[in-house]
Structure formats: structure tokens, C-alpha cells
């Protein structure tokens, strides 16, 4: 339906296809032109690399910190106010500072993606872990489990389905902040492609860049759905899908 509406509006002339809405044929031609120029795959690979590195760094720090906040009162008192303050700061407003502190290379892009996903992910993980049934933890302690065993064998498996959902959501945000990172001081990547195309009113290339980002996001989403089925088959959502 979306494709039919796009074709109808652009080919019929109801919408100016040179200024507002390129035709699907023009977008396909833009893909072919970018492939011939050698930028289609290279720009996509650069953006994918930046997203994965920035997001993985955020995950490596946010997941253990979120678990600490949920399980240790001192950690909650010390860290949560700072996280609550920082997560309301608009990442776009921090771009000038990241350029000043980290330069214009990939590190600055990693930092923008990290800042855009880290603070939200910490609180999401903390909320998931805090909602694990206390009865499970008490039962494990009653059976003689140590604190480490409770963490490893009870708390983490119970929280993992929710954590996987949080990861799936935040990697989508990472793609959003990638475009923010590449709109300033970049010479490659899909965000740079969109900005450069906007300067020359190359709507076909803008649409091509958006389609690539959307397809990569869709592939990532399906990957996380598959990974959740593999890693947490005990999840209620996974069980509901098989019923």
C-alpha cells in the first residue's frame, strides 16, 4: 500500500517529484549510481561500524550499572540522581562539546551514540531487574545459595528477557543518534550522505539513505527477536509465540 501510494503520488505528478517526492525509479537509479561510485557499501559499513561500537560500549557499562542500582541501595543513592540528571540533557546540544573534547574522528561519533543510549539503558535495566520477583531470590537464599549464585542463577536469568527487550529498543536509538553524529564534521557514512544530498536537493539519494537505515534497523530487530528465542527460551513472550 505504501509503495502504491508512493508510485501514484510521484508518477502522476500530484506531488512534484523533483522537489518533494522522487519516484521509486529515481531512488533505484540513485542506488545504482552510488554503487558505481563505490560509496554505497563503504558508507553503509562505516555507519554500521560506528553504531555497533558506540552501542556495545554503552551496553558493557549500562547493564552492570543498572543491576547495581537495582540491587544495592548505596549504588542507587549515589548513581541514580546523576543518571536522572544526565538523561534529560539533549545529546544534540552536546555535539559542540564532543567535537572540542574528542575531535572530528570516529571517537566523537562513538561518544554521541554512547551518550544517546547509555543513560536510558541504565534505567531500563535497573527497572527490569528491580521487578524480578523477590520470592525467587528468597527461595534461592533459603536453599543455601550464595549472593553470587543468586545473581548468576536466579536474578540474571529472570531479568534477561527484559534486558534483551531493552537492548533491542536502544539499538534503534543508536541509529537515530548516528545520523546526529554524522551530520556534523563527517566525511563518510549514511548521515553524511543524507546531509550532502540535502545541500544539492538530491531527494533520490536522501530517500536511498533513509531506506538503507530502515532496512538495517529492520534486520537488527529481527536479529534480536531470533537472539531472544535462542538465549531466553524461558521468556513468557517466547512461550506465548509458540502456543
N, C-alpha and C positions, 0 to 999 in steps of 0.2 A: 504493500500500500504506500509506504514511504517513497519507494523507488518510482512507482507510478505517478504519484503526486509531483515528485521532482521532475520527471520527464515531461509531464503535462504542463507545468508552470514554465519550465525553461525553454522547451522546444516550441511551445505555442506562441511565445512572445508576450504572454501575460505578465511576466517578470523579465526585465532586461537582463539577458544572460551575459552581458559584457560588464555590467556594473554591479548587479546584485546577486545573481544566481547562475553560475556556469552550468552548462549542460553536462550530463554524465559522460558523453563522448569527449568533451574537453578535459574532464578530470582524468579519464583513462589516457588520453594523449599526454597529459601532464606527468602521469606515472611513467609512461614510456620515455618521455624526454629526460626526466630525472634519472632513469636507469641508464640511458645513453651517456648522460653527463657524469655518471659514476657517483652520484650523491644519494640515491635512494637508499641503498643498503648501508652505506657508510654512515649517513646521518641517523638512520634508524638504530644502527648498532651503537653509536655514540650515546644516543639518548637512553637506550636500554641499559647500557653500562652505568650511566650516571644515576638512573633511578634505582637500580639494584644495589649499588654501593651505598648510596645515601640512606636508602630504606633499611638495608641489612644492618648498618651501623646503628640506626635508631632502634631496631628490634633487639640487638645484642645488649643495649643499655636499658631499654624501656621495660622489657619483660622481667628481668630480675628485680629492677627497682619497683615495678608495680607490685610484685609479690611481696617485697619487703614492706611497702606501705600498707598492704592489706593484712599482714600478719604481725608486724612489730609496731607497737604503739609509739615508741620513740622515733622510728623512721617516719611514721605518719605525721607526727608533730613537727618534725624537722623539715621534711621534704614536700609534703602536700601543699602548704601555703606558697612555697616557691613555684611549684608546678602550676598551681591555680593562677598565680600572677602572670607567669610567662606565657601560658597558653592563650591569653587574651591579647597578646601583642601581635599585631598584623605582620606576617612574615614579609610582605611586600615592603613595609616600612623599614625592615632590617637589611634590605638589599644593599643600600649605600654603605652600611657598616661592614657587611661581609666583604664587599669589594675593597674596602680600606684595610681590613684585617687579613684577608686571605688572597687578595689579588683577583685576577680575572681567569684563572685556570680552573681545572676540574674540581679542585678542593672547595672553591667557593660554591660550585653547583651542589656538591655533596652536602655542604653545610646548610644551604637553603632547603634541600629536601629533608635533611635531618630535622631541622627546626620545624618544618611544616608537619611532620608526622610524630615526632618523639613525644611531645608533651601530651598530645591527645591519647597516644597509645599507652602511656604510663597509667593514666587514669582509667582507661578502658580495661586494661589488665588488672589493675587494682580492684575495680568493681566486680570483675568476673571472679577473681579469687576470693573476695570478701563474701560472695554469695554462695560459695561452696557450703553444703550442709555441715553444720558443726557436729551433727550426730555421727557423721563419718569419721571426723577427727577424734571425737571422744571414744568411739568404738575401737579405733586403732590404738589409742593410748591405753585403753582398758586391756587390750590383748598384749600389751607389753612392747609396742613399737616405740623406737626412739624418735627423737624430734626429726632427725634426718630421714628416717624411714617414713614418717608421716608425710613429710614434704614430698619424697620421691615416689612413694607407692600409693598415696591417698590424695593429697592436695593437687599435685601436678596432673595426674590422670583425670581427676574430676574437673579441673579448670581448663584442661587442654582444648575441649571443643569450643568453649567461649573465646579462648585465646586465638584459636585458628580463625574464628569469625572476625576478631579484631584485626588480625594481620591482613585478612582479605580486604577489609574496608580501608585500612590505612595505606595499602599499596596503591589503591585508587587515588588517594590524596597525593601520593608521591608523584603520580603522573601529572596532576594539576600543578604542583609546585615545580616540576621540571620545566614547564613552559614559562613560569615566572622566572626561574633561574636563567633560562636561555634567552629570554627577551633582552637581557642586559649583558653587555660585554661577552658575547659568544660569537664564534665564527663557524660553528657546526651544530648539528642537532636539529630535531624537528621544530622546537620552539624558535630557533634562529631562522629556519626555513619559512615558518609562518610570518615572522616579523619582516623578513626580507621581501617576501611576496606581497605583504600588505603595502610596503612602500611603493611598489610598482603596480599596485592594484591587480596582481596576478591571482584572481579568485580561484582559478582552477588548481593552482598549487597550494593555496590555503586549504581548500577542501581536501586535497590529496593528503596534506599533513594531518588534518583532523581525522580523516578516515584511518590513517596508519595508527595514530594514537588510540582511536577507538577499538581497532582490531587487536592491538597489543593488549589493551585493557581487558577485552573480552577473553582473549587467550589466557591471560593471567587469572581471570575469575574462574574459568573452567579448570585451570590447573589447581587452584586452591580447593575447589569442590572435590576434585579427584584426590588430592592430598589428604583432605579431611576424611574421606571414606577409607583411605588406606591407613592413616595414622590413628584415627579415633573411631574405630568401628562400633564402639560402645556408645557413641553420641546418640542422644534421643532423635536428633534430626536425621541422622543416617539411618537409624532404625525405622523411622516413620516413612522414609522414602522406599524402603524395601517391603513395607507392609502392603 
